């Protein structure tokens, strides 16, 4: 029986039940996720770890509404994502989810200010550039508003991406190897910023990483192996 859905924070913000994802390939079907269950509470910070190919990034894509499960239930922020069409999924992400990728994914022809303003412009915000400037100020880039991505260092570009992810005040932030393209010291600064912003804004943080020490700084560590979540080591 499908569980009842609610927009209340009383229940988990992420609730996965028996989630499977199977994709076709030339060699036949590939089982990416095999009956995954996971509940994450509002404001919780979890680290997701596991070997390459285990299904970590796929799990994040499902939670962010960027991929659809073959079967099972994916409920995020009170929404059953399997029941949403593409337009509704886009609105769901706009209203609830911020995403930070390993690759910064900035628009190269737009300034830092314009990149951060994109999601709130699409949402019809009355003052998108004012709010975007404030978001960049929070990540220490108030002096870089008019700079283009190729005029910024890797760490600065990732800070722009973080400012863009947080500018909508999302309930959930998904971060997929956010320090993977950065040196150690720069990556440490970026992670401090992510943890600080998630704490200050009460945002649930899902961090995918190969770094067990970094994952250990979260409230909980979830291990994914062979398409399954190992609940025994959460």
Helices and strands as residue ranges (DSSP letters): E 14-25, E 28-40, E 45-49, H 56-63, E 71-76, E 79-80, G 81-83, H 86-96, E 97-100, H 112-122, H 128-138, G 149-151, H 154-166, E 172-176, H 184-201, E 204-208, H 212-215, E 220-225, E 228-230, G 231-233
